[in-house]
C-alpha cells in the first residue's frame, strides 16, 4: 500500500485535519501545529489528543507530521533563535500527545551570507563548483548544531526532528550540507524529508532510473537511507536549477511526470509517505485531483 497524503488546515482543531485529508483520498497527514507565521506555543489537552488518535485510527490515517513554522531559524543568535528552539520543543511535545511522528523543519539561513547562484549548483551530488560553503567553519554553524541538540534534549524521545532539503539560498540546499549537520548532531532522531520541487530547484537530476539510482546511492553514502523519512511531492513552476521554490500541481509544472513515476515506484522509496504541498487545481491546497494523478502514476 502506498502512503499518500497532503498538507491540510487545522481550522477548528487538530482533529479537523483528519477528515480533510481523508476526503481527498489520503492516508497520511501534514499540518501546522499553529500559525506558521507566529510564535504562539502549541498545546493540546489530553482529551483532545485522545479524540485525535481515535479519529486517525477510524479514518485509516497511517502517519501524521507537523510542518514547523516558517519563522524558525536555528542559526539565529538573536531572539528568533530562542523562539525557534522553544517553538519546536512545544511542537514535538504536542506531536507525542497526538501520535504525530515529528516535525518537518526548514532550518533557517545564515542571513548575512551572499553567494552567487552558480556556486550553489551541484556538480554531481556533492558541492557546487567551488564546493558548498564550509558551514562547519561558519561562525553560526556551531550555534545551529547547538540549537538542534537543545531541541532534541528538551523534547520527547520518540519524536523525530526532520530536516527538509531546500532548493534555494537556505541551510540544507545540498545533500552535503545536510550530511554535515546529521553527522555533527549525531542523534538517531534526526531524519530527512526530500521535496521534489526543491531537488529540481537545486539542480538534482533524478529524471531517469539511472540518475535516481545514483542519487539514492549518494544519499545512502552521505546520509543513510535509513534517515529518509518521507517525500514532499510537488511540481515546480520554475526551470530546473532555478533556485526558486514555487510549487505547482502534479503534471502541470517543470518537474515532469517521469520524475514522480520513478520516485513513487522505486523499490527503495515506494513504502515511504508521500505528502502533497501543491496549490491545488482550485487554489485551495492539496486536492483529490492531485491525489488521483499521483495514484495513477503508481504501479499495481
C-alpha positions in Angstrom: 0.0 0.0 0.0 1.3 3.4 -0.9 1.2 6.1 1.7 -0.1 9.3 0.2 -1.2 12.5 2.0 -1.4 16.2 1.9 -0.9 19.3 4.0 -4.3 20.5 5.2 -5.7 23.1 7.6 -6.2 22.6 11.3 -9.0 25.2 11.4 -11.4 24.0 14.2 -8.7 21.9 15.9 -6.2 19.2 15.1 -8.9 16.5 14.7 -10.5 18.5 11.9 -7.4 18.0 9.7 -8.0 14.2 9.6 -11.3 14.2 7.7 -9.9 16.9 5.4 -7.0 14.7 4.2 -9.3 11.6 4.2 -11.7 13.5 1.9 -9.0 13.9 -0.8 -8.1 10.2 -0.7 -5.1 10.5 1.7 -3.9 8.1 4.4 -1.2 10.4 5.6 -1.4 13.9 7.1 0.8 17.0 7.3 -0.4 20.1 9.3 0.9 23.1 11.2 0.7 22.9 15.0 -0.4 26.6 15.0 0.0 29.7 12.9 3.1 29.2 10.6 3.8 32.9 10.9 3.6 33.3 14.7 5.4 32.3 17.9 2.4 31.1 19.9 3.5 27.8 21.6 1.1 25.0 20.7 -0.6 23.0 23.4 -3.1 20.1 23.4 -5.4 18.8 26.2 -5.3 15.1 26.9 -9.0 14.7 25.9 -8.3 16.4 22.5 -5.3 14.2 21.9 -7.3 11.0 22.7 -10.0 12.1 20.2 -7.4 12.8 17.5 -5.8 9.4 17.9 -9.1 7.6 17.8 -10.3 9.5 14.7 -7.0 8.9 12.9 -7.4 5.1 13.5 -11.0 5.2 12.4 -10.2 7.0 9.1 -7.1 4.9 8.4 -4.6 7.7 8.6 -1.3 5.8 8.8 1.1 8.6 9.6 0.9 12.3 10.6 3.6 15.0 10.6 3.8 18.6 11.7 5.4 21.2 9.5 7.3 23.7 11.6 6.7 27.4 11.4 8.3 29.4 8.6 9.8 31.7 11.2 12.1 29.0 12.5 15.8 29.9 12.2 18.1 27.8 14.3 21.2 29.7 13.1 19.9 33.0 14.5 21.8 34.3 17.5 19.0 36.8 18.4 15.5 36.3 19.9 14.3 34.3 16.8 16.9 31.6 17.6 15.5 31.1 21.2 11.9 31.3 19.9 12.7 28.7 17.3 14.0 26.2 20.0 11.1 26.9 22.3 8.5 26.5 19.5 10.0 23.2 18.2 10.1 21.8 21.7 6.5 22.7 22.3 5.5 21.3 18.8 7.3 18.0 19.4 5.6 17.7 22.8 2.2 18.1 21.2 3.3 15.6 18.5 3.9 13.0 21.1 0.5 13.5 22.6 -1.2 13.2 19.2 0.8 10.3 17.9 2.4 12.6 15.3 5.8 11.2 14.2 7.7 14.5 14.3 8.2 17.9 12.7 9.4 18.7 9.2 11.7 21.7 9.6 13.3 24.4 7.4 16.4 25.0 9.5 16.8 28.7 8.5 19.6 30.6 7.0 22.9 32.4 7.6 21.3 35.7 6.6 24.4 37.7 6.0 25.7 35.2 3.5 26.0 36.3 -0.1 26.8 33.5 -2.6 26.4 33.6 -6.3 23.8 31.3 -7.7 26.2 29.4 -9.9 28.3 28.4 -6.9 25.3 26.7 -5.4 24.6 24.2 -8.2 25.7 20.7 -7.6 28.3 19.3 -10.0 27.2 15.8 -9.1 25.5 15.2 -5.8 28.1 17.0 -3.5 29.2 20.6 -3.5 28.9 23.3 -6.1 31.6 24.5 -8.5 33.7 25.7 -5.6 32.2 23.1 -3.3 29.5 24.2 -0.9 30.3 26.8 1.7 32.2 25.2 4.6 29.4 25.7 7.1 31.3 23.9 9.8 33.6 26.9 9.6 30.8 29.5 9.6 30.6 31.5 12.8 27.0 30.5 13.3 27.3 26.8 12.3 28.1 25.8 15.9 25.0 27.7 17.1 22.9 25.8 14.5 24.2 22.5 15.8 23.8 23.6 19.4 20.2 24.6 18.9 19.2 21.4 17.2 20.7 19.5 20.1 18.8 21.7 22.5 15.5 20.8 20.8 16.3 17.1 20.9 17.3 17.2 24.5 14.2 19.0 25.7 11.6 17.2 23.5 10.1 13.7 23.7 12.5 11.0 22.7 10.0 9.2 20.5 9.5 12.1 18.1 11.6 12.9 15.0 13.4 16.1 14.0 13.0 16.0 10.2 15.3 18.3 8.1 13.8 19.3 4.8 16.1 19.9 1.9 15.9 23.4 0.5 16.0 24.4 -3.2 17.3 28.0 -2.6 19.7 30.0 -0.6 18.8 28.4 2.7 20.5 25.9 5.0 20.0 22.5 3.5 20.3 23.2 -0.1 22.7 20.3 -0.8 23.0 16.8 0.4 26.5 17.5 1.7 25.1 20.3 3.9 22.5 18.0 5.4 25.1 15.2 5.8 27.4 17.5 7.8 24.5 18.5 10.0 23.3 15.0 10.6 26.8 13.8 11.3 27.5 16.7 13.8 24.2 16.4 15.7 24.7 12.6 15.9 21.3 11.6 17.0 19.1 8.8 15.5 16.0 11.1 15.9 17.3 13.3 13.1 15.6 12.4 9.8 15.3 13.9 6.3 12.4 14.9 4.1 13.1 15.4 0.4 11.0 17.7 -1.7 10.8 17.1 -5.4 10.3 20.8 -6.2 13.4 21.7 -4.0 15.5 19.0 -5.6 14.5 20.3 -9.0 15.3 23.9 -8.0 18.7 22.9 -6.5 19.7 21.1 -9.7 19.4 17.5 -8.7 18.5 15.5 -11.8 16.5 12.3 -11.0 14.7 12.2 -14.3 15.8 8.7 -15.3 16.1 5.4 -13.4 19.9 5.6 -13.6 20.1 9.1 -12.3 17.7 8.4 -9.5 19.7 5.2 -8.6 22.9 7.3 -8.5 21.2 10.0 -6.4 20.0 7.4 -3.9 23.4 5.7 -3.7 25.0 9.1 -2.9 22.3 9.9 -0.3 22.9 6.5 1.3 26.6 7.1 1.4 26.4 10.6 2.6 23.4 10.5 5.0 22.0 7.0 5.0 18.7 5.9 3.5 17.5 4.9 7.0 17.4 8.6 7.7 15.0 9.3 4.8 11.6 9.7 6.5 9.3 11.0 3.7 8.9 12.9 0.5 7.1 16.1 -0.3 5.7 15.6 -3.9 5.4 18.9 -5.6 5.8 20.1 -9.2 7.6 23.3 -9.9 6.6 26.5 -11.7 10.3 27.2 -12.4 13.0 25.8 -14.6 15.5 23.1 -13.5 18.3 24.6 -11.3 16.4 27.9 -10.8 17.0 28.0 -7.0 13.3 29.1 -6.8 10.7 27.4 -4.7 7.3 27.8 -6.3 5.1 24.7 -6.2 2.8 23.6 -8.9 0.2 20.9 -9.3 1.4 17.4 -10.3 2.0 17.2 -14.0 1.4 21.0 -14.5 5.0 22.2 -13.9 8.6 21.7 -14.9 9.5 18.6 -12.9 7.8 16.2 -15.2 5.6 13.1 -14.6 8.6 10.8 -15.2 10.2 12.0 -12.0 7.1 11.3 -10.0 6.6 7.9 -11.6 10.2 6.9 -10.9 10.1 8.2 -7.4 6.8 6.7 -6.3 7.6 3.3 -7.7 11.3 3.0 -6.8 11.8 -0.1 -4.6 13.9 1.8 -2.1 11.2 4.6 -1.8 7.8 3.3 -2.5 7.0 2.4 1.1 7.7 6.0 2.3 5.0 8.6 2.9 4.5 11.0 0.0 2.9 14.3 1.0 1.4 16.9 -1.4 2.0 20.6 -0.8 0.6 21.7 -4.1 -1.5 24.8 -4.7 -4.5 22.7 -5.8 -6.5 23.0 -9.1 -9.0 25.2 -7.2 -6.2 27.1 -5.4 -7.2 25.7 -2.0 -4.2 23.4 -1.5 -3.9 19.6 -1.9 -7.0 18.2 -3.5 -8.4 14.9 -4.8 -7.4 15.6 -8.4 -3.7 15.9 -7.5 -4.1 12.8 -5.3 -5.7 10.8 -8.2 -2.9 11.9 -10.5 -0.3 10.6 -8.0 -2.2 7.3 -7.6 -2.4 6.9 -11.4 1.4 7.1 -11.6 1.9 4.1 -9.3 2.2 0.5 -10.5 -0.3 -2.0 -9.1 
